[in-house]
Amino acid sequence: MSDKTPPPLASLQELKTALQLAVGLELSTIPVYLTALYSIKDGHNTEATQTIRGVVMEEMLHMTLAANVLNALGETPSVEPVVFRGKHLQPIPSYPMTSPLVSGIGELKLRPLCPEAVNGFVAIEHPLHGHARMADIPLGTCLYQTIGQFYEAIRTALKDTGICKDADFKHSNQVPDTQYYGGAGHVIEVKDRASAVKAIETIIEEGEGLPEVKLHDKAKTVTDDDRLRNGWQMYSHYARFRELQTGRRFRSTQTAAEEPTGAMVLVDYSAVHPALHVPRNGDTEGGAESAALIEFDLAYTQLVDDLYRVFSGGAKDVRYTLPTGDGAVAKPALPRAVHRMYALKYMAVALMRMPNPASPGHTLCPRFSYVETGDREKLRTIADEQREVNR
């Protein structure tokens, strides 16, 4: 056990690499939350649906903020592996995932909405990932004990003129706030040191990097940025998931460290598709089930590529062919990626309604497996052949 403070980021390049990993870290939680969200049967668990969907949209905001800071420092967000403090790390997650970067979050699993899944959400978002003290979190072979430590290292480096000079910040390849919607907060276009620090602090205050001291603030502490137009208050991810976990809302006078004692939050864990996640190459060979899983993986891969295309400073408008056959039209890339995420829901729900032939009583579960470029055509061909055989 250890509560040793990790060494600070030592150079501008190390800061850039950490930001690459920050984009991937925010991405890594999204499939975990989406699996639970998509497992909810239509017409049920409306409060849980609203909570999870709001958090997912804010995780996409956090990805965008980290990417904007990285772009401002002249580095392009990328899906390619990086070397960080002697470790070869992959920004794009695969599941189940044990983070080589942050030990405290434990293993990230894809599960339908269930008590174990919600407990995992709370652990991810808790400042100490569910532990009572920093010293209780084993570091193992990881570089940080908590996500908060990781983001604090980034914030400290951004403030350090010995790491990055004022001239290193440029208003370059920024995703504008006009392309974000669906959750609390705003995209910050980074043009200087102050806006870079503000972007990282937004991630910290809304999400997984929440400082431990914030547990002693009122759980429903919100700013104007935390309110949606319909009046819904989007307070910290930890507090919102804690309400799902306990089945109670926080009272306005309670701190985040307390047990919520307010109005009931009804969660019906029986109104959920009993999906069972099986990693790629672990499912049964052939059949319509395998084809559907492959097709989902390819659609998810396209979503990730769309997001990184936006973040990389490429075209902010992407041309898509209309299903009516009327030709290609330009669509703003980030909203289009968000729409693609919603479209994944229908593929995911279809999977979750298909019986799992290898596990009676369970259904299939989306794998959220990113497919490398060289494997995509091969997998498309396999899926097409499997569909043809089962016609």
C-alpha positions in Angstrom: 0.0 0.0 0.0 1.2 3.5 -0.8 0.2 7.1 -0.9 3.4 8.2 -2.6 2.9 11.3 -4.8 3.8 10.4 -8.4 6.6 12.3 -10.0 5.6 15.4 -11.9 5.5 15.5 -15.7 9.0 16.3 -16.7 8.7 17.8 -20.2 6.4 19.2 -22.8 6.4 15.9 -24.7 5.5 14.0 -21.5 2.6 16.4 -21.0 1.4 15.9 -24.6 1.6 12.1 -24.1 -0.4 12.4 -20.9 -3.1 14.4 -22.7 -3.2 11.6 -25.4 -3.9 9.2 -22.6 -6.5 11.5 -21.1 -8.5 11.5 -24.3 -8.5 7.7 -24.2 -9.2 7.6 -20.5 -12.4 9.5 -21.0 -13.3 7.2 -23.9 -12.8 4.1 -21.7 -15.7 4.9 -19.4 -18.2 5.5 -22.2 -18.8 1.9 -23.3 -19.1 0.9 -19.7 -21.9 3.3 -19.2 -23.5 2.8 -22.6 -23.8 -1.0 -22.0 -25.9 -0.4 -18.9 -27.9 2.3 -20.7 -28.6 0.2 -23.7 -29.6 -2.7 -21.6 -32.6 -0.9 -20.1 -35.9 -2.1 -21.7 -38.1 0.6 -23.3 -40.3 2.5 -21.0 -38.5 1.5 -17.8 -35.9 3.1 -15.5 -36.4 6.6 -16.8 -34.4 8.2 -14.0 -31.5 5.8 -14.5 -31.7 6.4 -18.2 -31.5 10.2 -17.8 -28.6 10.0 -15.3 -26.5 7.6 -17.4 -27.2 9.4 -20.7 -26.2 12.8 -19.1 -22.9 11.4 -17.8 -22.1 9.8 -21.2 -22.5 13.1 -22.9 -20.3 14.8 -20.4 -17.6 12.2 -20.9 -17.7 13.1 -24.6 -17.3 16.7 -23.5 -14.3 15.8 -21.4 -12.7 13.9 -24.4 -13.2 17.1 -26.4 -11.7 19.3 -23.7 -8.6 17.1 -23.4 -8.3 17.0 -27.2 -8.6 20.8 -27.4 -5.7 21.2 -24.9 -3.6 18.8 -26.8 -4.3 20.5 -30.1 -3.4 23.9 -28.6 0.0 22.4 -27.8 0.6 21.3 -31.3 -0.1 17.6 -30.9 -2.7 15.7 -32.9 -5.0 13.3 -30.9 -4.4 9.8 -32.2 -5.6 6.2 -31.7 -2.0 5.0 -32.0 -0.1 3.5 -29.0 2.2 5.8 -27.0 5.2 5.4 -24.8 4.7 7.0 -21.4 7.3 6.6 -18.7 8.7 3.5 -20.2 5.3 1.8 -20.7 3.7 1.1 -24.1 0.1 2.2 -23.6 -2.9 2.0 -26.0 -5.3 4.9 -25.7 -8.2 2.9 -27.2 -9.6 0.6 -24.6 -10.6 -3.1 -24.9 -12.8 -4.9 -22.4 -12.6 -6.2 -19.8 -9.9 -3.6 -19.1 -7.5 -3.2 -16.3 -5.9 0.2 -16.6 -2.1 0.2 -16.8 -2.3 3.9 -16.0 -4.6 4.2 -12.9 -4.7 1.4 -10.4 -7.6 2.6 -8.3 -10.4 2.1 -10.9 -9.8 -1.6 -11.0 -11.2 -3.7 -13.9 -13.7 -2.0 -16.2 -16.4 -4.5 -17.3 -19.3 -4.3 -19.7 -22.4 -5.2 -17.8 -26.2 -4.6 -18.1 -27.7 -2.3 -15.5 -27.4 -4.2 -12.3 -26.2 -3.4 -8.7 -22.7 -4.6 -9.6 -22.5 -2.2 -12.6 -23.7 0.8 -10.6 -21.2 0.0 -7.8 -18.6 0.1 -10.5 -19.8 3.5 -11.7 -19.6 4.9 -8.2 -16.1 3.5 -7.8 -14.9 5.0 -11.0 -16.2 8.5 -10.1 -15.3 8.4 -6.4 -12.2 10.6 -5.7 -10.5 7.5 -4.1 -12.4 5.0 -6.2 -14.2 3.7 -3.2 -11.3 3.4 -0.8 -11.2 5.2 2.5 -7.6 6.5 2.2 -5.1 7.0 -0.6 -2.8 4.6 1.3 -5.4 1.8 0.8 -5.0 1.9 -3.0 -2.3 -0.5 -4.2 -0.3 1.1 -6.9 0.9 -2.2 -8.4 2.6 -1.6 -11.8 0.4 1.4 -12.6 1.7 5.0 -12.7 -1.1 6.6 -10.7 -3.4 5.5 -7.9 -6.3 7.7 -8.8 -7.6 9.6 -11.9 -7.5 12.7 -9.7 -3.7 12.3 -9.3 -3.3 11.9 -13.1 -5.3 15.1 -13.9 -3.5 17.0 -11.1 -0.2 16.1 -12.8 -1.5 17.5 -16.1 -2.9 20.7 -14.4 0.4 21.3 -12.6 2.4 20.9 -15.8 0.2 23.3 -17.7 0.8 25.9 -15.1 4.6 25.3 -15.1 6.4 27.8 -17.4 9.4 25.5 -17.3 7.3 22.7 -19.0 5.4 24.8 -21.5 6.0 28.4 -22.4 3.3 30.9 -23.3 4.3 30.7 -26.9 3.6 26.9 -26.9 -0.2 27.6 -26.7 -1.9 28.3 -30.0 -5.6 28.6 -31.0 -5.3 25.6 -33.3 -7.7 22.9 -34.5 -10.2 23.6 -31.8 -13.7 21.9 -31.6 -16.1 24.8 -30.9 -18.8 24.9 -28.3 -21.5 25.1 -31.0 -20.8 21.4 -31.9 -21.5 20.1 -28.4 -25.0 19.4 -26.9 -26.9 17.0 -24.8 -25.2 17.4 -21.4 -24.1 20.0 -19.0 -21.0 22.2 -19.5 -19.5 23.9 -22.5 -16.6 23.2 -24.8 -13.7 25.5 -24.1 -11.6 26.6 -27.0 -8.0 26.6 -25.8 -5.9 29.6 -26.9 -3.6 30.2 -24.0 -2.4 28.8 -20.6 -5.4 30.0 -18.7 -8.0 28.4 -21.0 -6.0 25.2 -21.0 -6.0 25.0 -17.2 -9.7 25.9 -17.2 -10.5 23.0 -19.6 -8.7 20.5 -17.4 -10.3 21.9 -14.2 -13.7 21.4 -15.9 -12.9 17.7 -16.3 -11.8 17.5 -12.7 -14.8 19.2 -11.2 -17.5 17.4 -13.3 -16.0 13.9 -13.5 -13.6 11.3 -12.3 -10.9 13.7 -11.1 -13.1 15.1 -8.4 -10.8 16.1 -5.4 -11.4 14.3 -2.2 -12.2 17.5 -0.4 -15.2 18.0 -2.6 -16.9 15.1 -0.8 -17.5 17.6 2.0 -19.2 20.1 -0.2 -22.9 20.0 -0.8 -23.7 17.1 -3.1 -25.9 19.2 -5.3 -23.4 22.1 -5.8 -24.0 23.4 -9.3 -23.1 26.4 -11.4 -24.9 27.9 -14.3 -22.9 25.6 -16.6 -24.4 22.6 -14.7 -28.0 23.4 -15.5 -29.8 22.3 -18.7 -32.4 24.4 -20.3 -35.1 22.2 -18.8 -33.8 23.0 -15.3 -32.2 19.6 -14.7 -29.2 20.0 -12.4 -26.2 18.0 -13.6 -24.1 17.9 -10.4 -21.0 15.7 -10.1 -21.0 12.2 -11.7 -20.2 10.7 -8.3 -23.2 12.2 -6.6 -25.6 11.2 -9.5 -24.4 7.6 -9.5 -24.5 7.5 -5.7 -28.2 8.3 -5.9 -28.8 5.4 -8.3 -26.8 3.1 -6.0 -28.7 4.0 -2.8 -32.1 4.6 -4.4 -32.4 8.0 -2.8 -31.7 11.6 -3.9 -29.4 13.8 -2.0 -31.2 16.5 0.0 -30.0 20.1 -0.8 -28.3 20.3 2.6 -26.3 17.1 2.3 -22.7 16.7 1.4 -21.5 14.2 -1.1 -19.8 12.1 1.7 -23.2 11.4 3.3 -25.8 8.7 2.6 -28.6 10.3 0.4 -31.8 10.5 2.4 -34.1 12.5 0.0 -36.7 11.4 -2.4 -36.7 7.8 -3.7 -35.0 6.9 -7.0 -36.7 3.9 -8.4 -34.4 1.4 -10.2 -35.9 -1.8 -11.5 -33.0 -4.2 -12.2 -35.5 -6.8 -13.6 -36.5 -4.5 -16.5 -33.1 -5.0 -18.2 -31.9 -7.3 -20.9 -29.7 -10.1 -19.3 -26.7 -9.4 -21.6 -23.5 -11.3 -21.0 -20.3 -9.8 -22.4 -17.9 -12.1 -24.2 -14.7 -10.5 -25.6 -13.9 -10.7 -29.3 -12.7 -14.1 -30.4 -14.4 -15.6 -27.4 -17.9 -16.1 -29.0 -19.1 -19.1 -30.9 -17.9 -19.4 -34.5 -20.2 -18.4 -37.3 -23.9 -17.8 -37.2 -26.1 -14.7 -37.2 -25.0 -14.0 -33.6 -21.4 -13.7 -34.6 -22.2 -11.5 -37.6 -24.2 -9.1 -35.5 -21.4 -8.8 -33.0 -18.9 -8.1 -35.8 -21.2 -5.5 -37.4 -21.5 -3.7 -34.0 -17.7 -3.7 -33.6 -17.3 -2.1 -37.0 -20.0 0.5 -36.3 -18.3 1.4 -33.0 -14.9 1.6 -34.7 -16.4 4.1 -37.2 -17.7 6.1 -34.3 -14.3 6.3 -32.6 -12.7 7.2 -35.9 -15.3 10.0 -36.4 -14.5 11.4 -33.0 -10.7 11.3 -33.6 -11.2 12.9 -37.0 -12.9 15.8 -35.3 -10.2 16.0 -32.6 -7.3 15.7 -35.1 -8.0 19.0 -36.8 -9.4 17.4 -39.9 -12.5 18.5 -41.7 -15.1 19.8 -39.3 -17.7 18.7 -41.8 -17.8 15.1 -42.9 -19.6 14.0 -46.1 -22.2 11.2 -45.6 -24.3 9.5 -48.2 -28.0 9.9 -47.5 -30.0 6.7 -47.1 -32.4 8.1 -49.7 -29.7 7.8 -52.3 -29.7 11.5 -53.0 -26.0 11.8 -52.8 -23.5 13.0 -50.2 -24.1 16.0 -47.9 -21.9 17.8 -45.4 -22.7 17.3 -41.7 -20.9 18.9 -38.8 -18.5 16.1 -37.7 -19.0 16.1 -33.9 -22.8 16.2 -33.9 -22.7 13.5 -36.6 -20.5 11.3 -34.3 -23.0 11.9 -31.4 -25.8 10.8 -33.7 -23.8 7.7 -34.6 -23.6 6.9 -30.9 -27.3 7.1 -30.6 -27.7 4.9 -33.7 -25.5 2.3 -32.0 -28.2 1.9 -29.4 -30.5 0.2 -32.0 -27.7 -2.3 -32.9 -27.0 -2.8 -29.2 -30.6 -3.4 -28.2 -30.9 -5.9 -31.1 -27.9 -7.8 -29.8 -29.3 -7.7 -26.3 -32.5 -9.4 -27.5 -30.6 -12.3 -29.2 -30.2 -15.4 -27.0 -26.6 -16.2 -26.3 -26.2 -19.7 -27.7 -23.3 -20.4 -25.3 -25.0 -19.3 -22.2 -28.7 -20.1 -21.7 -30.6 -17.4 -19.9 -28.4 -14.7 -21.2 -28.4 -12.6 -24.4 -25.6 -11.2 -26.5 -23.8 -8.1 -25.4 -22.1 -5.4 -27.5 -18.3 -5.8 -27.2 -17.2 -2.2 -28.0 -14.1 -3.7 -29.6 -12.1 -1.3 -31.8 -11.0 -3.0 -35.0 -7.6 -2.2 -36.4 -7.6 -0.9 -39.9 -6.0 -4.0 -41.4 -8.6 -6.3 -40.0 -11.8 -4.4 -41.0 -12.3 -5.7 -44.6 -11.7 -9.3 -43.4 -14.3 -8.9 -40.6 -16.8 -7.4 -43.0 -16.3 -10.3 -45.4 -16.8 -12.8 -42.5 -19.9 -11.1 -41.3 -21.4 -11.0 -44.8 -20.6 -14.7 -45.3 -22.2 -15.6 -42.0 -25.3 -13.6 -42.9 -25.5 -15.3 -46.3 -25.2 -18.8 -44.8 -28.1 -18.0 -42.3 -30.5 -16.6 -44.9 
